[in-house]
Amino acid sequence: MKIVIMMVFLVLIGYLLEQRRHIKFLEKVNFNQETRHIMTDHEIFLLKHQIDTYVFSLETLGYSQESINKGDYTRNEPSPEKLQKILEEFQRNQSIYRSKNIQFVTELELRGVD
């Protein structure tokens, strides 16, 4: 009887140790998935920023993205006021981009990703 109780006790200890190992594994997988989501979100933000930069370039040169999408490649010289407005908006977006980039780098450093 004592042998049966001892075997059941050892099996329970083994089961608990295996569950603990499995929990650590799942926590590591979850951490990696969260890191991957953070990196994916940042890549999407970078692509949107790159598209916005191209749109600002087109507008500075006097082209309209909507017109180009419709097949109209005529150039309209932008007024100095419009150029100033484009520059201010571009600088504001650059500031947002820099702060998001710093936030991303800091978040990766806190996670221990090089």
C-alpha positions in Angstrom: 0.0 0.0 0.0 2.8 2.4 0.9 4.5 1.7 -2.5 1.3 2.6 -4.4 0.9 5.8 -2.4 4.5 6.7 -3.0 4.2 6.0 -6.7 1.1 8.2 -6.9 2.9 10.9 -5.0 5.9 10.7 -7.4 3.6 10.8 -10.5 1.9 13.9 -9.1 5.2 15.6 -8.5 6.3 14.7 -12.1 3.0 16.0 -13.5 3.4 19.3 -11.6 6.9 19.7 -12.8 5.8 19.1 -16.4 3.0 21.6 -16.1 5.4 24.2 -14.7 7.8 23.6 -17.6 4.8 23.9 -20.1 3.7 27.2 -18.5 7.2 28.6 -18.9 7.2 27.5 -22.5 3.8 29.2 -23.2 4.9 32.4 -21.5 8.0 32.5 -23.7 5.8 31.9 -26.8 3.4 34.6 -25.7 6.3 37.1 -25.1 7.7 36.3 -28.6 4.3 36.8 -30.2 3.8 40.2 -28.4 7.3 41.3 -29.6 6.4 40.2 -33.2 3.2 42.2 -33.0 5.0 45.3 -31.8 7.5 45.0 -34.7 4.7 44.4 -37.2 2.8 47.4 -36.0 5.9 49.5 -36.3 6.6 48.3 -39.8 3.1 49.3 -40.8 3.6 52.7 -39.3 6.9 53.1 -41.2 5.1 52.2 -44.5 2.4 54.7 -43.9 5.0 57.3 -43.0 6.8 56.5 -46.2 3.6 56.9 -48.3 2.9 60.2 -46.6 6.4 61.4 -47.4 5.9 60.5 -51.1 2.6 62.4 -51.1 4.3 65.5 -49.6 7.0 65.2 -52.3 4.4 65.1 -55.0 2.5 68.0 -53.6 5.7 70.0 -53.3 6.5 69.4 -56.9 2.9 70.5 -57.9 1.3 67.1 -58.5 -1.8 65.7 -56.8 -2.0 62.1 -55.7 -5.7 62.0 -56.5 -5.1 63.3 -60.0 -2.3 60.9 -60.7 -4.5 58.0 -59.5 -7.1 59.2 -62.1 -4.4 59.3 -64.8 -4.0 63.1 -64.9 -0.3 64.0 -64.8 -0.6 67.8 -65.1 1.5 69.9 -62.9 0.0 72.8 -61.0 2.6 75.2 -59.5 1.8 75.4 -55.7 1.5 78.8 -54.1 4.1 79.8 -51.5 1.3 79.6 -48.8 0.5 76.1 -49.8 4.2 75.2 -49.8 4.5 76.6 -46.3 1.4 74.6 -45.2 2.9 71.4 -46.7 6.2 72.1 -45.0 4.5 72.6 -41.6 2.5 69.5 -41.9 5.6 67.5 -43.0 7.5 68.8 -40.0 4.7 67.8 -37.7 4.6 64.3 -39.1 8.4 64.1 -38.8 8.1 64.9 -35.1 5.5 62.2 -34.7 7.6 59.8 -36.6 10.7 60.5 -34.4 8.7 60.1 -31.2 7.1 56.8 -32.4 10.6 55.6 -33.4 12.0 56.4 -30.0 9.1 54.7 -28.3 9.6 51.6 -30.5 13.3 51.4 -29.7 12.7 51.9 -26.0 10.1 49.2 -26.0 12.4 46.7 -27.7 15.2 47.6 -25.3 12.9 46.9 -22.3 12.0 43.6 -23.8 15.7 42.7 -24.3 15.6 42.6 -28.1 18.7 43.8 -29.8 
